[in-house]
Amino acid sequence: MILIGTGSEVSLCVGAAEQLAAEGVPPRIVSMPSWELFEQQDAAYQGQVLPEAIAARVAVEQAATLRRRPKIADSEFAILLASAV
């Protein structure tokens, strides 16, 4: 599982990762402050950060809309926060 935070949401991902690891599911945490810059990187880099072998992904982003953020995986689950955490 990959937990993706876009800023202050990384701390939420760290907390979730600790709980998941305690239950035997050690996730990978990715800090992605800019989806746009990430998309500009070459495929090799993107594959290192978000390996295709890890299909389960949760993106946590504050003040976002699904229209603004690209889809990062077929099995992605996005948590979009409308207010401050």
C-alpha positions as a Markdown table, in Angstrom:
| # | Residue | x | y | z |
|---|---|---|---|---|
| 1 | Met | 0.0 | 0.0 | 0.0 |
| 2 | Ile | 1.2 | 3.5 | -0.8 |
| 3 | Leu | -0.1 | 6.5 | 1.3 |
| 4 | Ile | 0.4 | 9.8 | -0.6 |
| 5 | Gly | 0.2 | 13.1 | 1.2 |
| 6 | Thr | 0.5 | 16.5 | -0.6 |
| 7 | Gly | 1.7 | 18.7 | 2.2 |
| 8 | Ser | 0.6 | 18.8 | 5.9 |
| 9 | Glu | -1.4 | 15.7 | 5.1 |
| 10 | Val | 1.8 | 13.7 | 5.2 |
| 11 | Ser | 1.5 | 13.7 | 9.0 |
| 12 | Leu | -1.9 | 12.0 | 8.6 |
| 13 | Cys | -0.3 | 9.4 | 6.4 |
| 14 | Val | 2.4 | 8.8 | 9.0 |
| 15 | Gly | -0.2 | 8.2 | 11.7 |
| 16 | Ala | -2.1 | 5.8 | 9.4 |
| 17 | Ala | 1.1 | 4.0 | 8.5 |
| 18 | Glu | 1.9 | 3.4 | 12.1 |
| 19 | Gln | -1.5 | 1.9 | 12.7 |
| 20 | Leu | -1.3 | -0.2 | 9.5 |
| 21 | Ala | 2.2 | -1.4 | 10.4 |
| 22 | Ala | 1.0 | -2.5 | 13.8 |
| 23 | Glu | -1.6 | -4.6 | 12.0 |
| 24 | Gly | 1.0 | -6.2 | 9.8 |
| 25 | Val | 0.5 | -4.0 | 6.7 |
| 26 | Pro | 3.6 | -1.8 | 6.3 |
| 27 | Pro | 2.8 | 0.9 | 3.8 |
| 28 | Arg | 5.1 | 3.2 | 1.8 |
| 29 | Ile | 4.6 | 6.9 | 2.5 |
| 30 | Val | 5.1 | 9.4 | -0.4 |
| 31 | Ser | 5.2 | 13.2 | 0.1 |
| 32 | Met | 4.0 | 14.7 | -3.2 |
| 33 | Pro | 3.6 | 18.5 | -2.8 |
| 34 | Ser | 3.1 | 19.0 | -6.5 |
| 35 | Trp | 1.1 | 16.6 | -8.7 |
| 36 | Glu | 2.0 | 18.8 | -11.7 |
| 37 | Leu | 5.8 | 18.5 | -11.1 |
| 38 | Phe | 5.5 | 14.8 | -10.5 |
| 39 | Glu | 3.7 | 14.4 | -13.9 |
| 40 | Gln | 6.6 | 16.2 | -15.6 |
| 41 | Gln | 9.1 | 13.7 | -14.4 |
| 42 | Asp | 10.2 | 10.8 | -16.6 |
| 43 | Ala | 8.4 | 7.4 | -16.4 |
| 44 | Ala | 11.4 | 5.8 | -14.7 |
| 45 | Tyr | 11.3 | 8.3 | -11.8 |
| 46 | Gln | 7.5 | 8.0 | -11.5 |
| 47 | Gly | 7.9 | 4.2 | -11.4 |
| 48 | Gln | 10.4 | 4.4 | -8.6 |
| 49 | Val | 8.1 | 6.7 | -6.5 |
| 50 | Leu | 4.8 | 4.8 | -7.4 |
| 51 | Pro | 5.8 | 1.3 | -8.4 |
| 52 | Glu | 3.2 | -0.5 | -10.6 |
| 53 | Ala | 3.7 | -3.6 | -8.4 |
| 54 | Ile | 2.0 | -1.7 | -5.5 |
| 55 | Ala | -1.5 | -1.2 | -6.7 |
| 56 | Ala | -3.2 | -0.1 | -3.5 |
| 57 | Arg | -2.9 | 3.6 | -3.1 |
| 58 | Val | -4.5 | 6.2 | -0.9 |
| 59 | Ala | -4.1 | 9.9 | -1.7 |
| 60 | Val | -4.8 | 12.5 | 1.0 |
| 61 | Glu | -5.1 | 16.1 | -0.1 |
| 62 | Gln | -6.7 | 19.1 | 1.5 |
| 63 | Ala | -8.8 | 21.6 | -0.4 |
| 64 | Ala | -8.7 | 19.6 | -3.6 |
| 65 | Thr | -11.1 | 18.3 | -6.2 |
| 66 | Leu | -11.0 | 15.2 | -8.3 |
| 67 | Arg | -10.9 | 17.4 | -11.4 |
| 68 | Arg | -7.7 | 19.1 | -10.3 |
| 69 | Arg | -5.7 | 16.0 | -9.3 |
| 70 | Pro | -4.8 | 13.3 | -11.8 |
| 71 | Lys | -5.7 | 9.7 | -11.4 |
| 72 | Ile | -2.7 | 7.8 | -10.2 |
| 73 | Ala | -3.9 | 4.2 | -10.2 |
| 74 | Asp | -6.9 | 2.1 | -11.1 |
| 75 | Ser | -7.3 | 1.1 | -7.4 |
| 76 | Glu | -6.6 | 4.5 | -6.0 |
| 77 | Phe | -8.7 | 5.8 | -3.1 |
| 78 | Ala | -8.6 | 9.6 | -2.5 |
| 79 | Ile | -9.4 | 11.4 | 0.7 |
| 80 | Leu | -10.1 | 15.0 | -0.2 |
| 81 | Leu | -10.3 | 17.3 | 2.9 |
| 82 | Ala | -12.5 | 20.3 | 2.5 |
| 83 | Ser | -11.3 | 22.1 | 5.7 |
| 84 | Ala | -8.1 | 22.5 | 7.7 |
| 85 | Val | -6.8 | 19.4 | 9.5 |
